Amino acid sequence: MVDTKHTVYPNVQKEKADLEKEFAKKKLEDSDDEEEDDDVKKPEKPLKVDTELADWNLFMKANDFAARRHRHQKRKDNATPYINHPIGVAYILTNEAKVYDPVTLAAAVLHDVVEDTKTTMEEILEEFGEEVAEVVGQCTDDKKLAKAERKKLQIENYGKHTHRAKLVHLADKLYNLRDLERKTPIGWDKKRVSEYFKWSRDVIAEMKGTNEALECALDDVINKHLA
Ligand SMILES: Nc1nc2c(ncn2[C@@H]2O[C@H](COP(=O)(O)OP(=O)(O)O)[C@@H](OP(=O)(O)OP(=O)(O)O)[C@H]2O)c(=O)[nH]1
């Protein structure tokens, strides 16, 4: 028996129950419609409950995949598990940007797997489909290029990316800048930290109008640091 009293995510249980009720109601309405005009063939309507469950599954699959691919990596403080970063980026998107699009959220947790692990774009395409792969592709810097070139390309290209990719870029930068305030990566001096803030400001400027909450939060953290 499921212990609904002690569930970790009570709202999820409630949402699921609501969805199931809605699903049952919808089925009843659909069967009423059919009785009224049998001859008219209705277009296929996606059932909300099915799509919502598929969305959850896509997102959880992305979390599972990213956790396994990043499992041996640490952040640059040499202590924090790397996976904290992509999960934190997805959480910024839901919590602060109010973005609930499953493709964007799945791409957010996967945004570093191609750049920083042996994962290929082909795998992402096969496992997660074209929409997620498009965003992950736009979040993947070419590590074969020199660092200065990679940084320049972000300023040049991010403004041309899809809305979904821009959301991930902004949340990524916000996480990294807050992380820099929290703890300086090993080997970084004050100058390098400031340069990262200034460069981030230039990258973000190319994505104006993407999401107000993210841009305000970024302005806050950057202005505080560079004041
Ligand atoms: N603030 C912070 N960043 C860390 C830490 N550990 C790893 N990083 C990653 O380091 C990158 C920034 O460091 P840089 O020296 O400028 O760039 P590089 O690693 O790509 O050469 C970011 O990668 P990125 O995701 O590719 O972002 P971005 O360079 O595109 O912003 C960030 O996610 C940490 O402990 N603190």
The ligand as an SDF file (V2000), in Angstrom:
LIG
                    3D

 36 38  0  0  0  0  0  0  0  0999 V2000
   31.5100   29.4390  -10.2830 N   0  0  0  0  0  0  0  0  0  0  0  0
   31.9440   28.1710  -10.3910 C   0  0  0  0  0  0  0  0  0  0  0  0
   32.0330   27.6140  -11.6360 N   0  0  0  0  0  0  0  0  0  0  0  0
   32.4670   26.3330  -11.7110 C   0  0  0  0  0  0  0  0  0  0  0  0
   32.7980   25.6010  -10.5650 C   0  0  0  0  0  0  0  0  0  0  0  0
   33.1510   24.3500  -10.9470 N   0  0  0  0  0  0  0  0  0  0  0  0
   33.0220   24.2970  -12.2670 C   0  0  0  0  0  0  0  0  0  0  0  0
   32.6240   25.4750  -12.7620 N   0  0  0  0  0  0  0  0  0  0  0  0
   32.4180   25.7470  -14.1750 C   0  0  0  0  0  0  0  0  0  0  0  0
   33.5400   26.5250  -14.5950 O   0  0  0  0  0  0  0  0  0  0  0  0
   33.1890   27.2320  -15.7730 C   0  0  0  0  0  0  0  0  0  0  0  0
   33.7680   28.6000  -15.6910 C   0  0  0  0  0  0  0  0  0  0  0  0
   35.1440   28.4750  -15.5790 O   0  0  0  0  0  0  0  0  0  0  0  0
   36.1050   29.0420  -16.6930 P   0  0  0  0  0  0  0  0  0  0  0  0
   37.5160   28.8050  -16.2730 O   0  0  0  0  0  0  0  0  0  0  0  0
   35.7100   30.4420  -17.0110 O   0  0  0  0  0  0  0  0  0  0  0  0
   35.7630   28.1960  -17.9840 O   0  0  0  0  0  0  0  0  0  0  0  0
   36.1640   26.7240  -18.4130 P   0  0  0  0  0  0  0  0  0  0  0  0
   36.1640   25.8480  -17.1990 O   0  0  0  0  0  0  0  0  0  0  0  0
   35.0600   26.3890  -19.3840 O   0  0  0  0  0  0  0  0  0  0  0  0
   37.4920   26.8040  -19.0880 O   0  0  0  0  0  0  0  0  0  0  0  0
   31.6720   27.1970  -15.8690 C   0  0  0  0  0  0  0  0  0  0  0  0
   31.4200   26.2980  -16.8980 O   0  0  0  0  0  0  0  0  0  0  0  0
   30.2310   26.3980  -17.9030 P   0  0  0  0  0  0  0  0  0  0  0  0
   29.0760   25.7010  -17.3070 O   0  0  0  0  0  0  0  0  0  0  0  0
   30.6710   25.8930  -19.2110 O   0  0  0  0  0  0  0  0  0  0  0  0
   29.7810   27.8750  -17.9390 O   0  0  0  0  0  0  0  0  0  0  0  0
   30.2720   29.1000  -18.7380 P   0  0  0  0  0  0  0  0  0  0  0  0
   31.7520   29.1090  -18.7560 O   0  0  0  0  0  0  0  0  0  0  0  0
   29.6780   28.8710  -20.0750 O   0  0  0  0  0  0  0  0  0  0  0  0
   29.6320   30.1690  -17.9540 O   0  0  0  0  0  0  0  0  0  0  0  0
   31.2420   26.6160  -14.5280 C   0  0  0  0  0  0  0  0  0  0  0  0
   30.0830   25.8050  -14.6150 O   0  0  0  0  0  0  0  0  0  0  0  0
   32.7170   26.2320   -9.2840 C   0  0  0  0  0  0  0  0  0  0  0  0
   33.0250   25.6560   -8.2460 O   0  0  0  0  0  0  0  0  0  0  0  0
   32.2810   27.5140   -9.2640 N   0  0  0  0  0  0  0  0  0  0  0  0
  1  2  1  0
  2  3  2  0
  2 36  1  0
  3  4  1  0
  4  5  2  0
  4  8  1  0
  5  6  1  0
  5 34  1  0
  6  7  2  0
  7  8  1  0
  8  9  1  0
  9 10  1  0
  9 32  1  0
 10 11  1  0
 11 12  1  0
 11 22  1  0
 12 13  1  0
 13 14  1  0
 14 15  2  0
 14 16  1  0
 14 17  1  0
 17 18  1  0
 18 19  2  0
 18 20  1  0
 18 21  1  0
 22 23  1  0
 22 32  1  0
 23 24  1  0
 24 25  2  0
 24 26  1  0
 24 27  1  0
 27 28  1  0
 28 29  2  0
 28 30  1  0
 28 31  1  0
 32 33  1  0
 34 35  2  0
 34 36  1  0
M  END
$$$$
